Amino acid sequence: MVLGVLLLTVTEPLYAQNDFCSARNTSYKDGEKLMFKVYYNLNFVWINAGNAYFNTETEDINGRKTFHITGDGKTSKSYEWVYKVKDKYETYIDKETMLPVRFVRNVDEGGFRIKQDVAFDHKKGTATSDKKVYNIPKCTQDVLSAIFFARNIDYNKYKPGDKIPFNMFLDDKVYNLYIKYLGKEEIKTKMGTFNAIKIVPLLIEGTIFNGGEKMTVWVSDDANHIPLRVDSPILVGSIKVDLVDFFGLRSEFGGVIKMKKGVD
């Protein structure tokens, strides 16, 4: 749950131009670190429920330079009695093609455990998971690489209401997905007030989330496109995720209206 609210798992028919087959990396680099706090709301009471971290490094896989991106999420000790989570997602993105070559998922959410290791061969159009081979469309992403690929979208090309499609392989299935662009606005978070790009993914119904266009994401209106806030109802209550710290950005952090000195 802690990390899952940051992973844009969406499904619907395809619209607009597919940026996921043509985008180049302009938003992140080796050494980037992003830190988030997750808050749970029930009956108007906000609880510090957990933390999530994203780390980007360079690693060689089969002679290819890749971005090794790790996402770790876990509940706060004070919240574990309600719902204990320990999630780890890893993706290895080819620096030349910007497509994933490997995806590793190791999650424990309230005792529900999933371990998955997927190898992608985009030339053959296949994904191998648990020794089974699946056919995949061109430019298929995994659930974590899709977020970092989405950061490279030039949202200035779109108008509010446009849907930006991509394909994602998850749980041995291919999903036709999209992100809806809603425009630009100011957003006030735990870290400050910023100019932001507002997007909405259509959620796949699961153990935590209802399906539908109910999750809203704000990313920084600069070259980095860092998630600033994620807001979504869940089956009981709602969740809010705020960026609280960052290091090693590719570009200067822009769009800042007011920064706070500390985050509770």
Secondary structure, DSSP 8 states (H G I E B T S, - for coil): -TTGGGS--B-----S--GGGT----S--TT-EEEEEEEEEETTEEEEEEEEEEEEEEEEETTEEEEEEEEEEEE-GGGTTT--EEEEEEEEEETTT--EEEEEEEEEETTEEEEEEEEEETTTTEEEETTEEEE--TT-B-TTHHHHHHTT--GGG--TT-EEEEEEEETTEEEEEEEEEEEEEEEE-SSEEEEEEEEEE-B---SS--SBS--EEEEESSSS--EEEEEEE-SSSEEEEEEEEEE--SS----EEEE-S---
